[in-house]
Amino acid sequence: MSNPEIVDSSFTAIVNAPIEKVDLPAWAFGLPDAEYQGCSPAHVAAGFTTAPDGKRMSINVEIIGGSLMVQHYVEKVGERDHLVLESVSDVFTPSGRTTINVLWELRVRKIDAESCEFTNHVRSTATDALIELLDRQGIPFDVFRSQRQPMSIAHNQGETPLFAASIARAALR
């Protein structure tokens, strides 16, 4: 099994700011900790640093479905209206620590002079470490995926409008 998909979810919300003022990388790599926490009750902390290759990295800590996740999002695409971040995220489960691959893609597209549509797309896939952890516990991947999907999708759905509002606040500052 080579990187099987766990979740692929995408939600949209309105950013009440002109697209010309929106800068997704500036927002993501300058997001204050309290602002990140305000975008979901599951958000614990956020910060930013650089990856070993010098690329920008956003560190996000959240709890999804009872598991603490530390995400190390490295910038893959960094345009004002399109940001793609990739992470090999640490996941702390009751059965031990493992990892999950997460691809986080953010986009905005102009609606009119005063607003744009924000798309928050999250896709996660299994790492070999996750498959090994599940195998040691005798948990079929499909069972894990069916339990993880509703929690991850609900999390993405809940944070999307709050991220859109945060992006608007940053754009209008």
C-alpha positions as CSV (number, residue, x, y, z in Angstrom):
1,M,0.0,0.0,0.0
2,S,1.7,3.2,-1.1
3,N,0.5,6.4,0.6
4,P,-3.3,5.6,0.8
5,E,-5.6,8.5,1.1
6,I,-7.1,9.1,4.5
7,V,-9.1,12.3,3.9
8,D,-9.7,14.7,1.1
9,S,-11.9,17.6,2.1
10,S,-12.5,21.1,0.7
11,F,-14.7,23.9,1.9
12,T,-15.2,27.5,0.9
13,A,-16.1,30.8,2.7
14,I,-16.2,34.4,1.8
15,V,-13.3,36.7,2.6
16,N,-14.7,40.2,3.1
17,A,-11.7,42.0,1.7
18,P,-10.6,42.9,-1.9
19,I,-8.4,40.2,-3.4
20,E,-5.7,42.8,-4.1
21,K,-5.2,43.1,-0.3
22,V,-5.1,39.4,0.4
23,D,-1.7,37.7,0.8
24,L,-2.1,34.1,1.8
25,P,1.6,33.4,2.5
26,A,1.9,36.6,4.6
27,W,-1.1,35.5,6.6
28,A,0.0,31.9,7.1
29,F,3.6,32.8,8.0
30,G,2.7,35.7,10.3
31,L,-0.4,34.2,12.0
32,P,-0.3,35.2,15.7
33,D,-0.8,32.3,18.1
34,A,-4.0,33.7,19.6
35,E,-5.5,34.3,16.1
36,Y,-4.8,30.7,15.1
37,Q,-6.4,29.5,18.4
38,G,-9.4,31.6,17.6
39,C,-10.0,29.8,14.3
40,S,-10.9,26.5,15.9
41,P,-11.5,25.1,19.4
42,A,-9.1,22.3,18.4
43,H,-6.2,24.7,17.7
44,V,-3.5,24.7,20.4
45,A,-0.6,26.8,19.0
46,A,1.0,28.2,15.9
47,G,4.3,29.6,15.0
48,F,6.7,29.8,12.0
49,T,10.3,29.0,11.3
50,T,12.3,27.7,8.3
51,A,12.9,24.1,7.1
52,P,16.4,22.8,6.8
53,D,16.5,23.8,3.1
54,G,15.5,27.4,4.1
55,K,11.9,27.3,2.9
56,R,9.3,28.9,5.1
57,M,7.5,26.6,7.6
58,S,4.3,27.1,9.6
59,I,4.1,25.0,12.7
60,N,0.5,24.2,13.8
61,V,-0.5,22.2,16.8
62,E,-4.1,20.9,17.1
63,I,-6.2,18.1,18.5
64,I,-8.3,16.2,16.0
65,G,-10.4,13.3,17.1
66,G,-8.5,13.1,20.4
67,S,-5.1,12.9,18.8
68,L,-2.6,15.7,19.3
69,M,-1.0,16.7,15.9
70,V,2.1,18.7,15.3
71,Q,2.2,19.9,11.7
72,H,5.3,21.1,10.0
73,Y,3.9,22.8,7.0
74,V,6.6,23.6,4.4
75,E,5.8,26.0,1.6
76,K,5.5,24.4,-1.8
77,V,3.7,27.2,-3.7
78,G,3.6,30.7,-2.2
79,E,1.6,33.1,-4.3
80,R,-0.6,35.9,-2.9
81,D,-3.8,34.0,-4.0
82,H,-2.5,30.4,-3.8
83,L,-0.6,28.7,-1.0
84,V,0.3,25.0,-0.9
85,L,1.9,23.6,2.3
86,E,3.1,20.1,2.9
87,S,3.7,18.4,6.2
88,V,4.8,15.1,7.6
89,S,2.8,15.6,10.7
90,D,3.5,14.0,14.1
91,V,0.4,12.4,15.5
92,F,0.2,11.4,19.2
93,T,-2.4,8.7,19.7
94,P,-3.3,6.6,22.7
95,S,-1.3,3.7,21.0
96,G,1.8,5.8,20.4
97,R,3.4,8.4,18.1
98,T,3.2,8.1,14.4
99,T,3.1,10.4,11.3
100,I,0.6,11.4,8.6
101,N,1.3,13.2,5.3
102,V,-0.8,16.4,5.0
103,L,-1.2,18.6,2.0
104,W,-2.9,21.9,2.8
105,E,-3.9,24.1,-0.1
106,L,-5.4,27.6,0.3
107,R,-6.8,29.7,-2.6
108,V,-8.7,32.9,-3.1
109,R,-10.6,34.0,-6.2
110,K,-12.2,37.3,-6.8
111,I,-15.9,37.6,-6.4
112,D,-16.2,41.4,-6.7
113,A,-14.3,44.6,-5.7
114,E,-14.9,44.0,-2.0
115,S,-14.8,40.2,-1.5
116,C,-13.3,36.9,-2.6
117,E,-13.9,33.2,-2.2
118,F,-11.5,31.3,0.0
119,T,-11.0,27.6,-0.5
120,N,-9.5,25.5,2.3
121,H,-8.5,22.1,0.9
122,V,-6.8,19.5,3.1
123,R,-5.7,16.1,1.9
124,S,-4.0,13.5,4.1
125,T,-2.4,10.3,3.3
126,A,-0.9,7.5,5.3
127,T,2.9,7.2,6.0
128,D,4.6,3.8,6.3
129,A,4.9,4.6,10.1
130,L,1.1,4.9,10.3
131,I,0.5,1.7,8.4
132,E,3.0,-0.1,10.7
133,L,1.3,1.3,13.8
134,L,-2.1,0.1,12.6
135,D,-0.7,-3.3,11.6
136,R,0.8,-3.8,15.1
137,Q,-2.6,-3.1,16.6
138,G,-4.5,-5.3,14.1
139,I,-6.5,-2.3,12.8
140,P,-7.4,-2.5,9.1
141,F,-6.6,0.8,7.3
142,D,-10.2,1.1,6.1
143,V,-11.5,1.0,9.6
144,F,-9.0,3.7,10.7
145,R,-9.9,5.9,7.6
146,S,-13.7,5.5,8.3
147,Q,-13.2,6.7,11.9
148,R,-10.7,9.5,11.0
149,Q,-12.6,11.0,8.0
150,P,-15.7,12.5,9.9
151,M,-13.5,14.2,12.5
152,S,-11.1,15.7,10.0
153,I,-13.9,16.8,7.6
154,A,-15.8,18.4,10.5
155,H,-12.6,20.2,11.6
156,N,-11.9,21.6,8.2
157,Q,-15.5,22.6,7.7
158,G,-15.5,24.5,11.1
159,E,-12.2,26.3,10.6
160,T,-12.8,27.4,7.0
161,P,-15.1,30.4,7.7
162,L,-13.0,31.4,10.7
163,F,-9.8,31.3,8.6
164,A,-11.6,33.4,6.0
165,A,-12.5,36.0,8.6
166,S,-8.9,35.9,9.9
167,I,-7.5,36.4,6.3
168,A,-9.9,39.4,5.9
169,R,-8.6,41.0,9.2
170,A,-5.0,40.5,8.0
171,A,-5.8,42.0,4.6
172,L,-7.5,45.0,6.0
173,R,-4.9,45.9,8.6
